[in-house]
């Protein structure tokens, strides 16, 4: 086929309703949307023009919309889900997670754990996720295997970590950039754990290295009150002020959590163009606090949603995260209009794409954009009747309502089943690894 000829559609979605720009546009009746060569060829075109060679998928009784975007997780930690719960963050990390990672978190652990999470996310309508951990080449391989789009961020700490000795993070990061799979669905990045586990020199060098590679830099920022006090004790400044002083904040920097920030610091975040990721369920579970997300959004800060890792949430359901984000904002502000359904829906799609610097490619359904779309079954009892689609998606829908998922124009979930990997085999491998983890941690392992 010459470059001047139009692509023949490979998949045609027909019928139902379509929501092209969640939180911005309204759903409308749907004719036909076609995908070819990884991109959307037509969006809501007349259905009479179906090319006979296309795979035609009937979406009657369903809603077609952009795939959800999970802006923050630690996917490999699915293998540590539930080993330690109901603890404050410092004890959870220091007494359980860091020791378990030191013993078990090798390349195979990362590959398998990321695959488990990627399957869970795909089944729940997440088509893109941003991940931060270790041995991230293996995380990228797992995302590719399952078929999800990913922003894969190599972890950076000054502590000894599973894939780097103290002081060796820079060599490890360069190695990661060189070795990260060059797949079209993978975007490499860096992840500094936090201002209290990364020195000023590490933060500056990581920021410079990320810029040199045209990559984003992610960091946990002001997640807990203790973090704020620890950073203040170390440097005489709050985490946001510290990062601002180091010239780290900016459009390619992503502040994860931003729970304990003052109004003045919110202005600093807004003025710098820094992006923020809100993880309400993890913040609630770890009793970290409630971020002032409605205020940040009102100041013009781009905020996306994240699940955080499956060991601190403990699921990867972005429908739950949308609902929790809206309800938590209403509760703490005592304002039922705070963080309305349309705003939260946008935070999981279009605004999330902006957080990842990918708004020109994903986050909405437009001809020429990447073909990342999901089909939601509207025939469920909890979605009946439907007066307002945005309201139902945020307050009533569940991950299990997702029927079909397409990433880069490729079917990943069909009729509620993952089709890219053998889930039974993945589950069996997980069981074997979990048995070893349970023995070493002295915890129980239940189930088949």
VOPAGU-2260 file (C-alpha; in pm, 1 decimal, decimal comma):
REM VOPAGU-2260
SITE   aa  ch    i         X         Y         Z
SITE  UNK   A    0       0,0       0,0       0,0
SITE  UNK   A    1     147,8     338,8     -96,4
SITE  UNK   A    2     172,7     619,6     157,6
SITE  UNK   A    3     -84,6     819,1     -38,1
SITE  UNK   A    4    -352,2     550,6     -17,9
SITE  UNK   A    5    -587,7     540,5     282,0
SITE  UNK   A    6    -546,3     247,5     520,4
SITE  UNK   A    7    -806,6     -23,5     489,3
SITE  UNK   A    8    -987,6     -51,9     824,4
SITE  UNK   A    9    -892,4    -359,0    1026,4
SITE  UNK   A   10   -1164,4    -326,6    1292,7
SITE  UNK   A   11   -1499,8    -150,7    1273,1
SITE  UNK   A   12   -1705,0     -75,4    1585,0
SITE  UNK   A   13   -2071,2     -32,9    1491,6
SITE  UNK   A   14   -2377,9      89,6    1680,9
SITE  UNK   A   15   -2431,5     187,6    2041,2
SITE  UNK   A   16   -2325,0     527,1    2177,8
SITE  UNK   A   17   -1990,6     704,9    2168,6
SITE  UNK   A   18   -1824,4     950,1    2408,6
SITE  UNK   A   19   -1529,9    1100,6    2223,9
SITE  UNK   A   20   -1405,6    1355,8    2480,9
SITE  UNK   A   21   -1503,2    1242,4    2832,6
SITE  UNK   A   22   -1582,2    1530,5    3063,9
SITE  UNK   A   23   -1598,1    1770,4    2770,9
SITE  UNK   A   24   -1843,6    1637,4    2511,0
SITE  UNK   A   25   -2171,1    1452,7    2557,0
SITE  UNK   A   26   -2235,9    1097,3    2434,6
SITE  UNK   A   27   -2415,9    1063,5    2103,3
SITE  UNK   A   28   -2557,6     786,4    1892,8
SITE  UNK   A   29   -2285,3     596,0    1714,9
SITE  UNK   A   30   -2259,0     488,1    1352,8
SITE  UNK   A   31   -1914,6     341,3    1289,1
SITE  UNK   A   32   -1560,1     389,5    1419,8
SITE  UNK   A   33   -1274,3     219,7    1236,7
SITE  UNK   A   34    -914,5     141,3    1330,4
SITE  UNK   A   35    -620,9      77,3    1099,9
SITE  UNK   A   36    -243,7      54,8    1146,9
SITE  UNK   A   37    -273,8     136,6    1517,5
SITE  UNK   A   38    -473,6     454,6    1467,9
SITE  UNK   A   39    -832,6     568,1    1451,1
SITE  UNK   A   40    -923,4     597,5    1086,0
SITE  UNK   A   41   -1281,4     721,1    1125,0
SITE  UNK   A   42   -1474,6     823,0    1436,0
SITE  UNK   A   43   -1853,8     800,4    1429,8
SITE  UNK   A   44   -1881,9     780,3    1052,8
SITE  UNK   A   45   -2195,2     655,3     875,0
SITE  UNK   A   46   -2214,0     278,1     917,8
SITE  UNK   A   47   -2320,5     218,4     557,6
SITE  UNK   A   48   -1958,0     250,3     444,1
SITE  UNK   A   49   -1819,5     -61,8     616,4
SITE  UNK   A   50   -1541,0    -223,6     416,2
SITE  UNK   A   51   -1614,2    -595,6     368,0
SITE  UNK   A   52   -1267,6    -699,9     487,4
SITE  UNK   A   53   -1313,0    -536,1     827,1
SITE  UNK   A   54   -1374,3    -722,3    1151,0
SITE  UNK   A   55   -1711,2    -579,0    1250,1
SITE  UNK   A   56   -1794,6    -556,8    1622,5
SITE  UNK   A   57   -2153,4    -486,6    1721,9
SITE  UNK   A   58   -2167,8    -233,8    2006,5
SITE  UNK   A   59   -2544,3    -214,0    2038,4
SITE  UNK   A   60   -2637,5    -142,7    2399,9
SITE  UNK   A   61   -2281,8     -29,4    2476,3
SITE  UNK   A   62   -2078,0     288,1    2513,8
SITE  UNK   A   63   -1754,9     340,9    2319,8
SITE  UNK   A   64   -1504,3     577,0    2484,8
SITE  UNK   A   65   -1129,7     637,1    2514,6
SITE  UNK   A   66    -936,2     392,9    2728,9
SITE  UNK   A   67    -872,9     494,6    3090,1
SITE  UNK   A   68    -522,9     611,4    3187,1
SITE  UNK   A   69    -364,0     512,3    3518,1
SITE  UNK   A   70    -104,4     782,2    3589,1
SITE  UNK   A   71      69,4     610,3    3880,1
SITE  UNK   A   72     127,0     255,9    3993,2
SITE  UNK   A   73     397,2       9,6    4095,6
SITE  UNK   A   74     266,5    -281,2    3892,8
SITE  UNK   A   75     515,7    -548,9    3998,8
SITE  UNK   A   76     393,3    -516,4    4356,6
SITE  UNK   A   77      86,3    -725,9    4274,1
SITE  UNK   A   78     298,4   -1013,0    4405,9
SITE  UNK   A   79     304,3    -836,4    4746,2
SITE  UNK   A   80     -65,5    -753,0    4753,3
SITE  UNK   A   81    -201,4    -814,2    5102,3
SITE  UNK   A   82     119,9    -923,2    5274,5
SITE  UNK   A   83      99,0    -620,7    5508,3
SITE  UNK   A   84    -204,1    -398,2    5553,2
SITE  UNK   A   85    -353,6    -149,4    5799,0
SITE  UNK   A   86     -19,2      15,4    5872,0
SITE  UNK   A   87     117,1     370,4    5836,4
SITE  UNK   A   88     333,7     428,4    5529,7
SITE  UNK   A   89     670,0     437,7    5709,3
SITE  UNK   A   90     611,4     105,7    5890,5
SITE  UNK   A   91     452,7     -53,8    5583,9
SITE  UNK   A   92     761,2      31,9    5377,3
SITE  UNK   A   93    1035,8     -17,0    5635,5
SITE  UNK   A   94     911,8    -329,2    5811,8
SITE  UNK   A   95     758,4    -522,1    5523,2
SITE  UNK   A   96     788,0    -390,1    5168,4
SITE  UNK   A   97    1155,3    -292,0    5152,8
SITE  UNK   A   98    1271,9    -620,9    5315,6
SITE  UNK   A   99    1046,8    -827,1    5086,7
SITE  UNK   A  100    1172,9    -641,6    4780,8
SITE  UNK   A  101    1535,9    -687,8    4884,9
SITE  UNK   A  102    1484,4   -1063,6    4891,6
SITE  UNK   A  103    1244,3   -1124,8    4604,7
SITE  UNK   A  104    1227,1    -832,8    4360,6
SITE  UNK   A  105    1444,4    -962,8    4078,4
SITE  UNK   A  106    1381,4    -941,1    3703,6
SITE  UNK   A  107    1147,2   -1242,1    3696,0
SITE  UNK   A  108     947,2   -1102,1    3988,8
SITE  UNK   A  109     904,4    -770,6    3807,0
SITE  UNK   A  110     800,7    -937,3    3481,3
SITE  UNK   A  111     543,4   -1164,4    3644,1
SITE  UNK   A  112     406,4    -904,0    3886,2
SITE  UNK   A  113     369,8    -647,7    3609,5
SITE  UNK   A  114     195,6    -901,9    3389,1
SITE  UNK   A  115     -59,9    -976,2    3662,9
SITE  UNK   A  116    -128,6    -604,4    3707,2
SITE  UNK   A  117    -144,9    -540,7    3334,1
SITE  UNK   A  118    -408,6    -811,7    3294,3
SITE  UNK   A  119    -610,1    -662,4    3582,0
SITE  UNK   A  120    -584,6    -314,7    3433,5
SITE  UNK   A  121    -677,5    -430,0    3083,8
SITE  UNK   A  122    -987,6    -608,8    3210,9
SITE  UNK   A  123   -1088,1    -284,6    3385,1
SITE  UNK   A  124   -1057,4     -65,4    3076,8
SITE  UNK   A  125    -713,5      84,7    3145,7
SITE  UNK   A  126    -525,3     109,9    2817,6
SITE  UNK   A  127    -224,6     316,0    2938,7
SITE  UNK   A  128     -41,9     306,3    3271,4
SITE  UNK   A  129     256,5     489,9    3419,7
SITE  UNK   A  130     472,9     259,5    3627,7
SITE  UNK   A  131     767,5     316,8    3859,8
SITE  UNK   A  132     981,5      36,9    4005,1
SITE  UNK   A  133    1303,0    -158,6    3943,3
SITE  UNK   A  134    1428,7    -373,9    3653,9
SITE  UNK   A  135    1193,4    -172,2    3441,0
SITE  UNK   A  136    1301,7    -326,3    3112,1
SITE  UNK   A  137    1116,6    -634,7    3237,3
SITE  UNK   A  138     809,2    -426,9    3324,1
SITE  UNK   A  139     810,2    -294,5    2968,2
SITE  UNK   A  140     832,1    -647,2    2831,1
SITE  UNK   A  141     531,9    -753,4    3041,0
SITE  UNK   A  142     325,4    -453,6    2928,1
SITE  UNK   A  143     406,7    -533,1    2565,9
SITE  UNK   A  144     315,7    -898,2    2618,9
SITE  UNK   A  145     -26,2    -813,5    2762,1
SITE  UNK   A  146     -75,7    -539,4    2505,3
SITE  UNK   A  147    -105,2    -221,2    2711,9
SITE  UNK   A  148      50,2     116,5    2643,5
SITE  UNK   A  149     291,4     216,0    2919,2
SITE  UNK   A  150     513,6     487,8    3056,7
SITE  UNK   A  151     791,1     287,1    3218,5
SITE  UNK   A  152     991,9     477,9    3479,6
SITE  UNK   A  153    1312,2     337,6    3623,8
SITE  UNK   A  154    1323,6     382,0    4001,0
SITE  UNK   A  155    1589,3     608,0    4155,3
SITE  UNK   A  156    1684,2     598,7    4525,9
SITE  UNK   A  157    1996,0     666,5    4727,1
SITE  UNK   A  158    1932,9     348,1    4925,4
SITE  UNK   A  159    2044,6       4,5    4803,9
SITE  UNK   A  160    1771,9    -127,6    4575,5
SITE  UNK   A  161    1723,7    -461,0    4398,8
SITE  UNK   A  162    1886,9    -348,0    4075,0
SITE  UNK   A  163    2148,5     -95,2    4191,9
SITE  UNK   A  164    2395,2     -46,0    4476,3
SITE  UNK   A  165    2406,5     287,4    4661,0
SITE  UNK   A  166    2550,1     555,5    4436,2
SITE  UNK   A  167    2501,7     347,0    4121,9
SITE  UNK   A  168    2159,0     475,6    4022,0
SITE  UNK   A  169    2295,6     693,6    3741,6
SITE  UNK   A  170    2466,7     405,6    3563,9
SITE  UNK   A  171    2156,2     195,7    3614,8
SITE  UNK   A  172    1933,6     467,7    3468,0
SITE  UNK   A  173    2156,4     505,1    3161,8
SITE  UNK   A  174    2152,9     127,8    3120,5
SITE  UNK   A  175    1773,7     134,7    3139,5
SITE  UNK   A  176    1740,3     400,1    2871,1
SITE  UNK   A  177    1969,0     197,2    2646,0
SITE  UNK   A  178    1794,5    -136,1    2712,6
SITE  UNK   A  179    1427,5     -31,7    2734,7
SITE  UNK   A  180    1236,7    -203,3    2452,4
SITE  UNK   A  181    1190,3      26,9    2155,7
SITE  UNK   A  182     826,1     -66,0    2110,7
SITE  UNK   A  183     580,9     200,0    1995,6
SITE  UNK   A  184     365,5     138,1    2303,2
SITE  UNK   A  185     648,7     202,8    2554,1
SITE  UNK   A  186     766,6     545,7    2674,1
SITE  UNK   A  187    1069,9     542,7    2908,0
SITE  UNK   A  188    1093,7     778,6    3207,5
SITE  UNK   A  189    1256,7     812,8    3551,6
SITE  UNK   A  190    1104,5     789,6    3898,3
SITE  UNK   A  191    1275,0     945,6    4201,5
SITE  UNK   A  192    1114,0     783,3    4501,7
SITE  UNK   A  193    1085,2    1096,7    4716,8
SITE  UNK   A  194    1272,8    1404,3    4839,6
SITE  UNK   A  195    1355,9    1222,2    5164,0
SITE  UNK   A  196    1512,1     915,0    4994,7
SITE  UNK   A  197    1681,9    1108,0    4713,4
SITE  UNK   A  198    1947,3    1368,6    4790,3
SITE  UNK   A  199    1942,0    1712,5    4628,7
SITE  UNK   A  200    2225,5    1599,7    4401,4
SITE  UNK   A  201    2032,1    1289,8    4298,1
SITE  UNK   A  202    1718,0    1491,3    4226,8
SITE  UNK   A  203    1909,0    1745,7    4016,6
SITE  UNK   A  204    2101,0    1480,5    3825,9
SITE  UNK   A  205    1789,0    1272,2    3764,4
SITE  UNK   A  206    1604,3    1578,6    3638,7
SITE  UNK   A  207    1890,6    1658,4    3402,9
SITE  UNK   A  208    1915,1    1299,3    3279,6
SITE  UNK   A  209    1540,0    1285,7    3215,6
SITE  UNK   A  210    1553,8    1610,8    3019,3
SITE  UNK   A  211    1847,8    1480,5    2815,6
SITE  UNK   A  212    1628,6    1185,7    2710,8
SITE  UNK   A  213    1314,6    1392,0    2657,1
SITE  UNK   A  214    1155,0    1196,0    2941,5
SITE  UNK   A  215     926,4    1278,4    3232,3
SITE  UNK   A  216    1048,3    1266,0    3591,5
SITE  UNK   A  217     800,6    1129,8    3847,7
SITE  UNK   A  218     835,4    1165,8    4225,6
SITE  UNK   A  219     628,3    1103,4    4539,7
SITE  UNK   A  220     578,0    1452,6    4682,1
SITE  UNK   A  221     426,1    1556,0    5017,2
SITE  UNK   A  222     244,9    1224,3    5055,2
SITE  UNK   A  223     240,2    1225,1    5436,2
SITE  UNK   A  224     279,5    1473,4    5720,0
SITE  UNK   A  225     584,8    1281,6    5836,6
SITE  UNK   A  226     746,6    1325,7    5494,4
SITE  UNK   A  227     692,9    1700,1    5516,5
SITE  UNK   A  228     852,1    1713,1    5861,0
SITE  UNK   A  229    1141,8    1486,1    5757,5
SITE  UNK   A  230    1223,3    1700,3    5455,2
SITE  UNK   A  231    1188,5    2016,1    5660,6
SITE  UNK   A  232    1428,1    1866,2    5917,8
SITE  UNK   A  233    1680,9    1775,1    5648,1
SITE  UNK   A  234    1668,8    2088,6    5435,2
SITE  UNK   A  235    1469,7    2349,9    5624,7
SITE  UNK   A  236    1199,5    2348,4    5357,8
SITE  UNK   A  237     883,3    2160,8    5270,3
SITE  UNK   A  238     902,9    1908,1    4983,4
SITE  UNK   A  239     743,4    2144,8    4730,0
SITE  UNK   A  240     963,3    2437,4    4836,1
SITE  UNK   A  241    1267,0    2207,3    4829,3
SITE  UNK   A  242    1194,5    2089,9    4473,8
SITE  UNK   A  243    1125,5    2446,0    4365,0
SITE  UNK   A  244    1457,0    2562,6    4511,4
SITE  UNK   A  245    1634,7    2283,2    4321,0
SITE  UNK   A  246    1463,8    2389,9    3994,6
SITE  UNK   A  247    1303,7    2046,2    3961,6
SITE  UNK   A  248     943,9    2159,1    3918,3
SITE  UNK   A  249     820,4    2216,0    3563,6
SITE  UNK   A  250     604,5    2081,5    3279,4
SITE  UNK   A  251     794,7    1751,7    3254,5
SITE  UNK   A  252     784,9    1687,5    3630,9
SITE  UNK   A  253     500,8    1480,4    3777,4
SITE  UNK   A  254     430,0    1519,9    4149,8
SITE  UNK   A  255     254,7    1208,3    4277,5
SITE  UNK   A  256      13,7    1254,0    4572,7
SITE  UNK   A  257      73,8    1622,1    4669,7
SITE  UNK   A  258    -144,3    1568,3    4975,0
SITE  UNK   A  259      15,3    1808,1    5223,4
SITE  UNK   A  260      68,1    2128,6    5029,0
SITE  UNK   A  261     -21,2    2482,0    5132,8
SITE  UNK   A  262    -218,9    2727,4    4918,1
SITE  UNK   A  263     108,9    2907,2    4842,8
SITE  UNK   A  264     269,7    2579,1    4734,3
SITE  UNK   A  265     -29,1    2504,7    4513,4
SITE  UNK   A  266      36,9    2837,5    4343,0
SITE  UNK   A  267     399,9    2734,3    4295,7
SITE  UNK   A  268     289,3    2406,7    4138,7
SITE  UNK   A  269      47,1    2588,6    3909,6
SITE  UNK   A  270     294,4    2858,7    3806,4
SITE  UNK   A  271     565,4    2602,2    3724,6
SITE  UNK   A  272     339,7    2390,4    3504,1
SITE  UNK   A  273     406,9    2085,4    3722,0
SITE  UNK   A  274     160,1    1798,3    3676,2
SITE  UNK   A  275      -2,0    1617,1    3970,7
SITE  UNK   A  276    -131,6    1261,3    4015,0
SITE  UNK   A  277    -407,6    1202,2    4270,2
SITE  UNK   A  278    -431,2     853,9    4428,0
SITE  UNK   A  279    -729,3     885,3    4664,1
SITE  UNK   A  280    -777,3     522,2    4765,7
SITE  UNK   A  281    -412,0     464,2    4854,6
SITE  UNK   A  282    -408,4     793,8    5045,3
SITE  UNK   A  283    -716,6     686,0    5239,8
SITE  UNK   A  284    -591,9     332,4    5307,7
SITE  UNK   A  285    -256,3     453,4    5438,3
SITE  UNK   A  286    -428,1     742,9    5622,1
SITE  UNK   A  287    -196,7     982,6    5440,7
SITE  UNK   A  288    -463,9    1249,0    5406,4
SITE  UNK   A  289    -682,0    1405,6    5138,2
SITE  UNK   A  290    -521,4    1613,5    4864,0
SITE  UNK   A  291    -686,4    1946,5    4782,4
SITE  UNK   A  292    -753,3    1833,8    4426,8
SITE  UNK   A  293   -1052,9    2058,0    4360,8
SITE  UNK   A  294    -840,6    2359,5    4451,3
SITE  UNK   A  295    -550,8    2243,8    4233,4
SITE  UNK   A  296    -782,8    2191,0    3937,6
SITE  UNK   A  297    -936,9    2532,4    4000,9
SITE  UNK   A  298    -590,4    2686,6    3979,3
SITE  UNK   A  299    -536,6    2531,3    3639,3
SITE  UNK   A  300    -307,6    2247,2    3749,1
SITE  UNK   A  301    -329,8    1940,8    3527,4
SITE  UNK   A  302    -428,1    1651,2    3755,1
SITE  UNK   A  303    -455,6    1286,3    3657,5
SITE  UNK   A  304    -569,9     985,1    3856,3
SITE  UNK   A  305    -360,3     692,1    3972,4
SITE  UNK   A  306    -433,1     374,2    4160,3
SITE  UNK   A  307     -90,1     357,5    4324,7
SITE  UNK   A  308      49,3       7,9    4361,2
SITE  UNK   A  309    -160,6    -303,3    4418,1
SITE  UNK   A  310       8,2    -355,4    4755,8
SITE  UNK   A  311    -120,6     -26,3    4894,1
SITE  UNK   A  312    -465,9      10,7    4738,2
SITE  UNK   A  313    -520,0    -300,0    4689,8
SITE  UNK   A  314    -670,9    -304,8    4341,9
SITE  UNK   A  315    -613,3    -135,9    4007,4
SITE  UNK   A  316    -971,3     -28,9    3937,0
SITE  UNK   A  317    -982,0     323,6    3796,1
SITE  UNK   A  318   -1362,3     332,2    3807,2
SITE  UNK   A  319   -1336,0     296,9    4185,3
SITE  UNK   A  320   -1065,2     563,5    4187,3
SITE  UNK   A  321   -1288,6     808,7    4000,9
SITE  UNK   A  322   -1572,5     753,4    4245,4
SITE  UNK   A  323   -1344,6     782,2    4548,2
SITE  UNK   A  324   -1182,1    1100,1    4416,2
SITE  UNK   A  325   -1516,5    1273,0    4375,5
SITE  UNK   A  326   -1668,8    1153,6    4703,0
SITE  UNK   A  327   -1357,1    1231,5    4906,5
SITE  UNK   A  328   -1344,2    1586,4    4769,0
SITE  UNK   A  329   -1708,9    1636,9    4860,5
SITE  UNK   A  330   -1656,3    1498,2    5209,1
SITE  UNK   A  331   -1355,2    1706,9    5307,8
SITE  UNK   A  332   -1495,0    2027,2    5156,8
SITE  UNK   A  333   -1853,1    1960,0    5269,5
SITE  UNK   A  334   -1949,5    2074,7    4923,3
SITE  UNK   A  335   -2152,9    1830,6    4709,8
SITE  UNK   A  336   -2049,0    2019,4    4396,4
SITE  UNK   A  337   -1676,7    1964,0    4452,0
SITE  UNK   A  338   -1495,1    1757,8    4186,6
SITE  UNK   A  339   -1806,0    1673,4    3985,6
SITE  UNK   A  340   -1839,8    1363,5    3769,2
SITE  UNK   A  341   -1735,8    1529,7    3444,8
SITE  UNK   A  342   -1418,8    1671,3    3598,7
SITE  UNK   A  343   -1317,7    1335,5    3744,1
SITE  UNK   A  344   -1394,7    1157,0    3417,7
SITE  UNK   A  345   -1165,3    1399,3    3238,5
SITE  UNK   A  346    -894,8    1335,1    3500,5
SITE  UNK   A  347    -899,4     966,0    3403,8
SITE  UNK   A  348    -876,5    1031,8    3029,1
SITE  UNK   A  349    -789,5    1363,5    2862,3
SITE  UNK   A  350    -618,5    1529,0    3158,1
SITE  UNK   A  351    -434,9    1205,8    3237,6
SITE  UNK   A  352    -298,1    1208,7    2882,9
SITE  UNK   A  353    -168,7    1563,1    2947,2
SITE  UNK   A  354       1,9    1448,4    3268,6
SITE  UNK   A  355     194,6    1193,0    3062,7
SITE  UNK   A  356     265,7    1438,0    2780,4
SITE  UNK   A  357      61,8    1226,0    2539,5
SITE  UNK   A  358    -247,0    1440,4    2479,4
SITE  UNK   A  359    -172,8    1456,5    2107,5
SITE  UNK   A  360    -198,3    1076,4    2086,5
SITE  UNK   A  361    -442,1     942,7    2346,9
SITE  UNK   A  362    -715,7    1056,5    2588,2
SITE  UNK   A  363    -988,9    1120,8    2330,8
SITE  UNK   A  364   -1131,0     952,8    2023,0
SITE  UNK   A  365   -1032,1    1152,2    1715,5
SITE  UNK   A  366    -937,7    1043,9    1364,8
SITE  UNK   A  367    -559,1    1015,2    1347,1
SITE  UNK   A  368    -507,2     952,9    1717,6
SITE  UNK   A  369    -388,5     618,3    1849,8
SITE  UNK   A  370    -660,2     354,2    1852,8
SITE  UNK   A  371    -698,9     307,7    2230,3
SITE  UNK   A  372   -1068,5     252,5    2298,6
SITE  UNK   A  373   -1295,1      58,4    2530,6
SITE  UNK   A  374   -1650,6     -68,3    2500,7
SITE  UNK   A  375   -1867,9     -63,7    2814,9
SITE  UNK   A  376   -2176,6    -281,7    2848,8
SITE  UNK   A  377   -2462,5     -53,0    2954,3
SITE  UNK   A  378   -2710,7    -333,2    3006,1
SITE  UNK   A  379   -2614,6    -409,1    3365,8
SITE  UNK   A  380   -2872,1    -363,2    3645,4
SITE  UNK   A  381   -2662,0     -99,7    3824,2
SITE  UNK   A  382   -2648,5     104,7    3501,9
SITE  UNK   A  383   -3023,3      89,0    3442,1
SITE  UNK   A  384   -3187,5     332,6    3376,9
SITE  UNK   A  385   -2929,3     584,0    3254,2
SITE  UNK   A  386   -3009,5     955,9    3267,9
SITE  UNK   A  387   -2655,4    1091,7    3273,4
SITE  UNK   A  388   -2364,6     894,8    3125,8
SITE  UNK   A  389   -2086,7    1083,3    3308,1
SITE  UNK   A  390   -2265,0    1035,1    3639,8
SITE  UNK   A  391   -2306,7     662,5    3579,3
SITE  UNK   A  392   -1945,2     614,3    3472,0
SITE  UNK   A  393   -1815,4     779,1    3789,2
SITE  UNK   A  394   -2070,7     681,6    4054,5
SITE  UNK   A  395   -2214,1     350,0    3934,0
SITE  UNK   A  396   -1992,2     175,9    3676,9
SITE  UNK   A  397   -1744,5     -97,4    3764,9
SITE  UNK   A  398   -1434,3    -237,7    3601,9
SITE  UNK   A  399   -1629,8    -554,1    3527,8
SITE  UNK   A  400   -1863,6    -355,4    3300,7
SITE  UNK   A  401   -1586,5    -327,9    3040,6
SITE  UNK   A  402   -1663,5    -563,5    2753,1
SITE  UNK   A  403   -1390,9    -494,3    2495,2
SITE  UNK   A  404   -1053,5    -320,3    2502,4
SITE  UNK   A  405    -840,4    -209,5    2208,4
SITE  UNK   A  406    -486,0     -74,2    2236,8
SITE  UNK   A  407    -306,6      52,1    1928,6
SITE  UNK   A  408    -594,1     -94,4    1730,3
SITE  UNK   A  409    -530,0    -443,1    1869,5
SITE  UNK   A  410    -795,9    -635,1    2064,6
SITE  UNK   A  411    -671,0    -704,0    2417,3
SITE  UNK   A  412   -1000,7    -788,9    2591,5
SITE  UNK   A  413   -1292,9    -941,9    2404,4
SITE  UNK   A  414   -1627,1   -1008,8    2571,6
SITE  UNK   A  415   -1469,6    -956,1    2912,9
SITE  UNK   A  416   -1182,0   -1201,7    2860,0
SITE  UNK   A  417    -813,8   -1128,6    2819,0
SITE  UNK   A  418    -700,6   -1274,4    2486,2
SITE  UNK   A  419    -333,6   -1177,9    2468,9
SITE  UNK   A  420    -199,7   -1408,1    2742,7
SITE  UNK   A  421    -288,6   -1740,7    2900,9
SITE  UNK   A  422    -423,4   -1620,2    3234,6
SITE  UNK   A  423    -437,8   -1967,0    3389,3
SITE  UNK   A  424     -66,8   -2010,1    3325,9
SITE  UNK   A  425      16,6   -1665,0    3465,6
SITE  UNK   A  426    -193,2   -1738,4    3772,9
SITE  UNK   A  427     -14,3   -2068,3    3833,2
SITE  UNK   A  428     325,0   -1896,7    3813,5
SITE  UNK   A  429     205,3   -1632,6    4057,8
SITE  UNK   A  430      93,8   -1899,4    4301,7
SITE  UNK   A  431     439,2   -2058,9    4295,7
SITE  UNK   A  432     619,2   -1729,1    4359,6
SITE  UNK   A  433     370,9   -1630,8    4630,5
SITE  UNK   A  434     433,3   -1955,8    4818,4
SITE  UNK   A  435     800,6   -1863,9    4849,2
SITE  UNK   A  436     719,5   -1508,0    4959,4
SITE  UNK   A  437     472,0   -1634,7    5220,5
SITE  UNK   A  438     731,1   -1873,5    5366,8
SITE  UNK   A  439     993,8   -1602,3    5394,7
SITE  UNK   A  440     760,7   -1343,8    5546,5
SITE  UNK   A  441     584,1   -1589,2    5775,0
SITE  UNK   A  442     238,2   -1510,6    5636,9
SITE  UNK   A  443     -40,3   -1734,8    5517,4
SITE  UNK   A  444    -121,6   -1811,5    5152,6
SITE  UNK   A  445    -480,3   -1901,2    5075,8
SITE  UNK   A  446    -665,0   -2007,7    4762,8
SITE  UNK   A  447    -593,4   -2244,2    4478,5
